[in-house]
Every structure is written in structure tokens, then in C-alpha cells.
């Protein structure tokens, strides 16, 4: 009888320290999107590289001649509204990425924030 109690006590004591250091931040990391102070180099260029540049580069024949590599190339599409319109799937803009899932809300928010800030080359 005492052995059962001792085993239960040892088991209970051994699992308590395992939970002691768990914190809500570690268990459930923040999924908040920071769309303030968006930088072309740090935020926009990686989004375009991952979602757009397979088709919209200078050597592609499937990107309708639209090149989205480098700030100077992206700027006309940012200022005309077609960049944000396409990724938001709004109006008469061609929904992008073509034949793929819409970009997640955070990426769209970053693109929109950057455009609203004047599309700086930062």
C-alpha cells in the first residue's frame, strides 16, 4: 500500500517541474501582424520573391511582361493600385498569385501599408 502511494507521489512530483516553466507566450506565440514601418527590403521584397517573382521576373514568358524584381520595377504597379488590387482580388484587377491561394492577410496588410506610405525604397 505504501509503495503505491510512494509511486504516485514520485510521479506527481516529477511532472510538476515540467510544467513550471511553461508560459502562455511560449505555448501560444503571438500571431499578430506588424504592418507598421514596413520596409521594401525587409518586408515587401521577400513577399514578392516568394509569391510573385517565379512568374514576374525579366526572364519569364508567363508574367505578361510584368516584372516585380527591384524597387524601380515594382513602383509603377504600387502607385497605380494594381499591386494591391491584384493581391486583394478586388475590382477589375487580375487576381494574383494566378492559380494559387490568395496571400495571407498579414502579407496583404504589409503591401497595402507600404503603398499607403508612398512606396518608399527603404
N, C-alpha and C positions, 0 to 999 in steps of 0.2 A: 504494500500500500504506500509506504514512504517512497519507494523507488518511482512510482507513477507520479507522485507529487513533485519529486525532485526533477524528473524528466520534463514535466510540464513547466516548471519554474525555469529550468535552464533554457528551454525552447523560447519561452516568453522573453526572457532577458536577452537572448541572442538576437531577436528580431527588433527590439525597441531601438537599439543604436542605428540599425539600418534605415530607419525612418526619420531619425532625429535631424539629419542634415537636409532632408528634402524641403524645398521651399516652393511656393506657388510659381515663382519666376522660373525656376529650373524645370518644374514639372509641366508648366504650361507657358512656354515662351510667348512673348508678345508678337502678335501678327499685325501690329499697327503699321500703316504705310506712312512714311515720311515723304511727303511731296512738297516740302518747302525747301528753299535753297537748292533747287535741282541744278545739277551741273551737266553740261553737254558731255564732257569727257568721262565723268564718273557714273552718270545715270543714263543719259539718252543714248550715247554711242553703244554701250553694252546691250541695251534693249534692241536697238536697230541691228546690231551684229547678230544677235541670237534669233530675232524674229523676222527680219526683213532682208538682210544682205545676201542670203542664199540666192534670191531672185533679183534683187535690186542692187546690182553691182555693175561695174563697167564692162565686164566680160560676159554677162548673162544675156541670153537671147529671149528669155521668158519674162522679163521685168518691164516690158512695154517701154523700154528706153529710160525708165525712171531709175536714177542712181541715188542711193541713200547712204553713200560712204563719204564721210567727212562733213564738216560743218557747212562749207560753201555749197555742197551739193544738196544738203537737206534743207537749207534756209528757204528756198523758194516754195517748197511744199509746206513748210511750217507757217510761213507768212500768208500763204493763200488759203489756209484752213484745210487743205486736202489731207495732210498728215493726220491730224486729229480726227477729221471727219471719216477717214478710212478706217482707222483703228477703233473708232466708236461705232462704226457701221451706221452712220447717220446720213440722211439726205440722199443726194444723188452720187455720193462718193462710192467708189468700188470698195467693198468690204475687204479688209486685209487683216491678217495674212490670208491669202487666197487658198481656198480649200483646206483650211485649218481652223482650229479653235480660236476664238476671239482672245486677245491679250487679256491678262487678268486686270482687275480694277486698279490695282496699285500701279502697274506699268502705264496704263492709260492716264491715270491721275498725274503721274510724273511727266509724261509727254505734254499733257494739257497745261500743267503748271509752268513748264519750261517755255512753251509757246506764249502763254499769257504774260510771262516775264520779259518778252521781247526776243526770245530765241537766242540768248547770248552765246558767244563762243567762249565758254568758260570751262 
